[in-house]
Amino acid sequence: MAMSPGPLLLVFVLGLVLTLPTLAQDDRRYRKFLNEHYDAKPKGRDDRYCESMMKKRGLTSPCKDTNTFIHDTTNNIKAICGRDGSPYEGNLIISNAPFQVTTCKHHGGSQRPPCRYRASKGYRRIVIACENGLPVHLDESVINL
């Protein structure tokens, strides 16, 4: 007995319609993560670097208190969500290896621009949250590991 393609096609299209918004939201959160925390080839890594990058990435209205930039490839960062990460706390994952990072900390009084930042650079394991295999949040409360 042959089945017509009509019901199967309807189920496929319905599944696609329900899945696409979720994938688009994951992609939007991943792009936000990259904007806030990814800089493959930094120039300087000093206070001026932080002030420039924070402004360029739209993180100065109001002045974000702390932000870390990860200096590596997107593939290596994504791999923390899989083979290169370990469960940490709750839904967080910690990288198995250290990454080169620059952490920018706001100093001064006002939370309004112009924002002034102090840079600290080094290597450390990073703690992230992942959704569908993509990093979507960097836990700034875990800085010294």
N, C-alpha and C positions, 0 to 999 in steps of 0.2 A: 504494500500500500504506500503510495507516494504522498508526501506531505507538501502542500503548497508553500512557496517561500514567503507568503504574506505574513503569517504570525511570527516567523523567525526574524524577518526584516523589522517588524514592529518592535520586537524585544530588543534587537540590536540597536535600533535608533533610540529607543527609550533609555537604554543603558548608557549610550553615548551622551545623550542630553543631560543625564543626571551626573555623569562623571566629569564632563568638561568644566563646569563651574568650579568644582573642587580642585582640579588640576590648575586652573587659572589662578585660584586663590593661593595655592602652594607656590606657584611660580612668582606671584606678586610678593609674597613674604620672603622668598629666597632672594629676589632682586633687591628688596629693602635691606636684607642682611648684607648682601654684597656692597651696596652703597654705603652702609654704615661701618663695615668692618674689613673690607678687602682692599688691599693696595699691593699688587704684586711686586712692583719695583719702585720703592719709595726713594725720594730725593731728600737727603738731609737728616730726617728723623730727629730733629731738634724742636725747640719751642716754636720756631717759625713754621716748620713743617706742620705741626699740630694746628696752629692758628689758621694756616692756609687750607689744610684738608678739611677741617671742621666747617669752615665757611663754605668751601667748594661743595661739600656734600650736604649742605643744608641743615647742619646740626647746631646752629647758633641762634635760633629764635624759638624759645629762649636758649641760653647757653647750656648745652648738655654738660652735666657734671663730670662724667668719665666716659671715655670711648677708647676702644682698642682697635687698632688696625693690624690685620694679619698679613704677613708678607710671604706668600707662597702661591701655588697654583690653585685654581678653583677645584681641579680634580683631587688634589691632596686634601683640601678642606672638606669636600664632599665625602671623601673616603672615611672620615671620622664617623659618619653616620652608619658605616658598615664595618669593614674588616680592620680599619685603623683606629677604632674607638672602643671604649669599654663602658659599661653602665656606671653611672656616678651616683646621683641622688634623684629620686623621683623619675622624671622622664629625661633627665640630662645625661649626656655622654661626654666622657673625657678622652682627649686624644691620647693615644699610646706613646706618641713621641712629641717632643717640644717643637714649637713653631717660633719663627722670628716674629716679634711683635713690637709695636710702639703703642704705649698707653698714654693718652692725652687726658690730663686732669685740669679742670677749670680752677683758676685761682683768681682771687679778687672778690669784690663785693656783689655787684649787680649781676642778675641773670639775663640782663639785656645786653645786646651788642654795643660796643665791640667786646668780644669775648677774648680773654687771655688764657692761654693754656701752657702747662709745663709738660714736657715730654719725658718719658722714661722708656728706654729701649732695652730689649733683651730677648731671651728665649724662654718659653714656658709652655707647659701643656695647657690646652684650652678646653673649656667646658661649654658645650653647645646643646641646644635642643634641635631635634630633627623632625621633619614631617615628610613622609613619603620619600625618604632617602635624601632629603635636602636640608641643609642647615638653615634654620629660621630665627635663631636667637643665640646670642653670645652672653653667657652669664658673667657680668662684670663684677659680681661680688666675689668671684674666685680668681684672684689675680696672682698670688704668690704660691706656686706649687712646686 
